[in-house]
Amino acid sequence: MPEKIFDDTWPLSTKYGNGLLRREIWVDKHGQVVRYNLAYINHAIFSGDHGRVVGYDNAHGSHHRHYMGVVEPIEFASFEDIEARFEADWMVFRRKR
């Protein structure tokens, strides 16, 4: 049974783009990430998809990216790669503010 090791939501100030950063991570008994949900939520930028502007998860048996309501499959190399992609994506919105 996977264990949830992170379940965090951080509010962002105006300086950092407003909205929320959401991070959920589950690992197996060996400490390997088996499930994840990373999301930048900001209803002022995008009101669909529960305000999820950009996000990555592997729900429903596939790795995919959400971007302003569009869901697309992604190649999975490692969880660290997914975290880096997510950070690069939401930082774009931070710079626009």
C-alpha positions as CSV (number, residue, x, y, z in Angstrom):
1,M,0.0,0.0,0.0
2,P,1.5,3.4,-1.0
3,E,2.2,5.9,1.8
4,K,1.4,9.6,1.3
5,I,4.5,11.4,2.4
6,F,3.6,14.9,1.2
7,D,0.2,16.7,1.2
8,D,1.0,20.4,1.2
9,T,-0.6,23.5,-0.1
10,W,1.3,26.8,-0.1
11,P,-0.4,30.1,-0.7
12,L,1.6,32.4,-3.0
13,S,1.9,36.1,-2.4
14,T,1.4,38.6,-5.3
15,K,5.1,38.8,-5.6
16,Y,5.3,35.1,-6.4
17,G,2.3,34.9,-8.8
18,N,-0.7,34.6,-6.4
19,G,-2.6,31.4,-6.2
20,L,-1.6,28.1,-4.6
21,L,1.0,25.5,-5.1
22,R,-0.3,22.0,-4.4
23,R,2.0,18.9,-3.8
24,E,0.9,15.4,-3.1
25,I,3.4,12.5,-3.2
26,W,3.0,8.8,-2.4
27,V,5.8,6.3,-2.2
28,D,6.0,2.5,-2.1
29,K,7.7,0.5,0.7
30,H,11.1,1.1,-1.0
31,G,10.7,4.8,-1.0
32,Q,10.0,5.1,-4.8
33,V,7.4,7.6,-5.9
34,V,4.5,5.7,-7.2
35,R,1.9,8.5,-7.3
36,Y,2.0,12.2,-7.5
37,N,0.0,15.4,-8.0
38,L,1.7,18.8,-8.5
39,A,-0.5,21.8,-9.3
40,Y,-0.4,25.6,-9.6
41,I,-3.9,26.8,-8.9
42,N,-5.0,30.4,-9.6
43,H,-8.6,31.1,-10.4
44,A,-7.7,34.6,-11.6
45,I,-5.7,33.1,-14.5
46,F,-7.9,30.1,-15.3
47,S,-11.2,29.2,-13.8
48,G,-11.7,25.8,-15.4
49,D,-10.2,22.6,-14.1
50,H,-10.8,23.8,-10.5
51,G,-8.4,26.7,-11.1
52,R,-5.5,24.4,-12.1
53,V,-3.4,26.6,-14.4
54,V,-0.7,23.9,-14.8
55,G,-0.2,20.5,-13.2
56,Y,1.3,17.1,-13.5
57,D,0.0,13.8,-12.1
58,N,-0.2,10.2,-12.8
59,A,-3.8,9.5,-11.9
60,H,-5.8,7.1,-14.0
61,G,-2.7,5.0,-14.8
62,S,-0.9,7.5,-17.0
63,H,1.6,10.4,-16.6
64,H,0.1,13.6,-18.0
65,R,0.2,17.4,-17.9
66,H,-2.7,19.8,-17.4
67,Y,-2.3,23.2,-18.9
68,M,-5.2,25.7,-18.8
69,G,-7.7,22.9,-19.2
70,V,-5.9,20.8,-21.8
71,V,-4.6,17.4,-20.7
72,E,-1.8,15.8,-22.6
73,P,0.3,12.6,-22.0
74,I,4.0,13.1,-21.1
75,E,7.0,10.9,-21.2
76,F,8.1,9.9,-17.7
77,A,11.9,9.7,-17.1
78,S,11.8,10.3,-13.3
79,F,9.9,12.1,-10.6
80,E,12.7,14.6,-10.3
81,D,12.3,15.4,-14.0
82,I,8.5,15.9,-13.5
83,E,9.2,18.2,-10.5
84,A,11.7,20.3,-12.7
85,R,9.1,20.5,-15.5
86,F,6.4,21.6,-13.2
87,E,8.6,24.3,-11.6
88,A,9.6,25.6,-15.0
89,D,6.0,25.8,-16.1
90,W,4.6,27.6,-13.0
91,M,7.6,30.0,-12.9
92,V,6.5,31.3,-16.3
93,F,3.3,32.6,-14.6
94,R,5.3,34.0,-11.7
95,R,7.4,36.1,-14.2
96,K,4.3,37.5,-15.9
97,R,3.0,39.1,-12.7
